[in-house]
Amino acid sequence: MSDERYLFEREYELIPFQEEDLGLKKKKGVLSMGKNNYYEKPKETTISTPLGISKYIFDTIHNYFRFSNNLKYVLDVGCGRGNLTYFFNKNANYFCIGIDKTKIFLEDNANVSIKQEIDFLTTTTKNESIDIILCNPPWNNPKNLENNKNLPENIELSEETMNKYSKKFEMYNSTLYPYIFLRHIFEIYGYRRPVVLLSPFGFLYNNDVNSHRYEWIRDNGAKITNITILPKNIFKQVKYPAQILFFNIFGLEPVTFLEEKYINPTLFDLEGFNA
């Protein structure tokens, strides 16, 4: 019985299971999730934002700004073809700016008013007019997956910024690009800026006691004001537990689930949208 493990299922019923039942494997005496091992089974790096999620984010932000009549400037970092800003662009209260280093994505993006072909991680330029930042970056860090522990090519950071990073630029060695992008966003725009980030579930929950990411998320001063849990099959390209994180957007419920009306994008006006 010493090697037998159990799953809790239904009401306190103990059911024995084998390691292979959960895709578990032993590695150096420790059980790990082989099913989600990035190195052996890498996932699609770029995950397009479904329109239902875009509508949910828009509705949440629009309600947050409901008492303001001023034009709001929205920055989409890693904007791709413009899924995240689709509904913002259709509303006269918002002005959308998109940043992406992939030119072909920008050319197909009709949902931002200004397009900037920039590798965001190499810039320290701040647009003072930005009111809120949206980001669904690539989820996996290709350099990390290739066991390349060097910094991203052509990275240019001020000495002051470099000195803030400990453990020899651990953030750039992270498997998760959302950490890299989010940290750079806050370094440029400050830790009180409203930010919406899409990330895999492990961004918050797959950290150990020595994790630099865990320490940074806990201590950076930005407030996670909502976690929205997503169905793992909401994305076309991959089945993976994911979430939307709202930072510094107050008045939201702490934890929410994506409502049915946002899971079915056919309920929305998608005229003119090229997914």
Beta strands, then each sheet from edge to edge (+ up, - down):
strand 1: 5-9
strand 2: 13-17
strand 3: 24-27
strand 4: 30-33
strand 5: 72-77
strand 6: 94-100
strand 7: 114-117
strand 8: 132-135
strand 9: 195-200
strand 10: 224-230
strand 11: 242-247
strand 12: 255-257
sheet 1: 1+ 2-
sheet 2: 3+ 4-
sheet 3: 7+ 6+ 5+ 8+ 9+ 11- 10+ 12+
end
